[in-house]
Amino acid sequence: MTKYQAKVYIDSQLKQAKSDIYIIRVVHGYHGGTQLREMVRTEYKGNPKVKRVEHGLNPGITELILRELY
């Protein structure tokens, strides 16, 4: 998947996300996924729908937190 394809897909998921969705977990890979990882972490850091961007427990995952769980 290219950066453009990933961005289009993530944007569509953010647009479709209902209010009960807490997190979008993006699996971009670790060794070959650095371009996708950097794109996700920089593009969505300032997105109004994303409260925060967190590194996953696995280095190949980034989590987009859409709302607080509590």
N, C-alpha and C positions, 0 to 999 in steps of 0.2 A: 504494500500500500504506500502510495506517495504521501508527502506532507499535505498536498492539496486535497487528495481524497480523504485523508484522515480528518482534516479541518472541516470539510463539507459534512462528513458523517457525524462528527461530534457536535457541530452546530445544529444539525437536524435533531439530534437526540436532546440537546438542551432546549430547543424550541418545543419539542413534544413532551418534555418532562412535566408531569403533573405535580401539584403541590405536595403530594405525599412521598415523592422521591427524595431520598436523603443524599445519595452519592452516585456519581458516575465513575466507574473504575475503568481506566484506560490501560490496556495491556499493549505496550509498545516494544517490548523486548529489551534486552540488556546490552548485549555485545553489538548488534547491528542496529539497534533502535535509538541511537543517541540523537539523531536528527528529529525523529518523532517526539522523543522525550523532551527535548529543548523547546520544540514548537508548542507542545501541550502546556508546559510549565510557564512559558512566557506569554502565549496568546491568551490564556484563560485566567491568568493572574488578576487582570483588571476587568474581567467580564462581570457585568452587573448581576447576572444570574448565579455566579459562582462566589460563594462566601470566602472560600480559601482553596488553595491547591496544596495537597499534601503528598509527600513521597510515600509510596506503599511500603509494606513490610518487605516485599520483594523489590529489588532495584529495577526490575522491568515493568513496574506498575506505577502509575500516577493516579491519585484519587482527586476528583473534583467534588468538593463538598458544597451541596446546594442549599442546605439548611442545617440548623442545629438539631441534633437527635432528640433532645429533651423538650 
